[in-house]
Amino acid sequence: MSELIWERKDLLGLEDLSREEIEFILSTAESFKEVSSREIKKVPALRGKTVVNLFYEPSTRTRVSFEVAAKRLSADVINIATETSSVKKGETLIDTGRNIEALKADIIVMRHNYSGAAAMLARHVNLSVVNAGDGWHEHPTQALLDIFTLKEKLGKIEGIKVSVIGDIAHSRVARSNIWGLTKLGAKVTVCAPKILIPPGIEDMGAQVTDDVDEALHNADAVNVLRMQFERDESNAFPQQLEYFKNYGITEERLEKAKKNIVVMHPGPINRGIEMSSEVADGANSVILEQVTNGIAVRMSVLFLVAQANEFIKKNEDTN
């Protein structure tokens, strides 16, 4: 890979990133992963910086992962719970962002229930914005940690076959994975009941099937998504037991797949709906490794956007 200088102050999604930029984030994450194995799990890369976690939706894994990542870079971390903040008094997202900027914070890590919210905020503030999931649009760091884990397990991304199974229609994880994996040369198949396959998904470069056994056949990895039953406003989703019978990943189904197929899930897992406990805890599962790798990937992202924004500000000051 040729020399690349990271120039983006924000990370909003993988759709707009080049293959080289994605690889640059992953290679930087490789160097940061070693930090977590040290007795003192810290480096001074972001000492003096402040990272604000601004989450408009519930989260455990992503928020804690970003907090751990920031602290391992020696940044100060502030968590804002919107249910007890001025948001409840009617404050707009842009006003919230500008107030955080006025407090001299450096990075906002934001999860929001509306697609495009992170990009809108990034246009109105000069600090860095990292998208931790926006509506049904993208969840870039989840896809990056998924890809990082796959590369660790399989040794490459180019040419591998990955099946994404579950609630594709409502999944920002699926979209970011499709963008990232296809740009790195993987072949992606999405699988779900027809009602949960959104129109135009083929245009992103994915193949489509509603047959789970077909999706598992010859796949090197399967990324199983959470069924978002809370989105089922029209009562059109399959019932939970029906879904598990037709699409749940079980030991019996994996016996027909490649022996060393990698099993992934972004969490939280609905055991007995998306996959059995035997699969979730089995030898093929890398679910906990994904959680561990998320710290290194998010350290990489926080470091790169902070570095780029510092460079941008210095250039503005000299011009």
Number of C-alpha atoms within 10 A of each C-alpha: 6 6 7 9 10 15 14 17 23 26 23 27 26 24 16 11 16 14 16 15 17 17 19 20 22 21 14 17 24 17 13 24 18 11 17 17 9 9 7 9 14 17 15 11 17 21 14 11 17 20 24 22 23 21 22 18 15 13 12 9 14 24 19 14 20 26 24 20 26 27 21 24 23 19 23 18 19 14 14 14 15 14 12 9 12 13 15 10 9 8 11 12 17 16 15 16 21 17 13 18 18 11 10 12 20 24 25 28 24 23 25 20 15 13 16 18 20 27 17 14 21 21 12 13 18 18 25 26 28 26 24 26 31 24 18 19 21 27 25 27 29 25 26 28 25 28 23 25 22 22 15 14 14 14 11 15 20 14 14 21 20 28 28 27 29 27 26 27 18 21 22 23 26 28 24 22 27 27 24 26 27 20 21 20 15 19 21 27 22 26 26 24 19 13 14 19 20 14 9 9 17 14 8 13 17 22 15 18 18 19 16 21 17 14 24 25 16 17 20 21 25 23 21 25 25 23 23 15 15 7 10 11 8 6 10 10 18 16 12 15 13 12 18 18 14 16 23 22 27 18 16 9 15 18 10 12 19 14 11 15 22 21 24 24 23 20 16 11 18 15 16 18 21 26 22 18 16 14 19 23 13 13 12 16 20 20 21 15 14 22 20 16 25 28 26 28 30 26 29 25 23 28 20 22 23 23 18 18 21 16 15 15 12 11 10 9 8 6 5
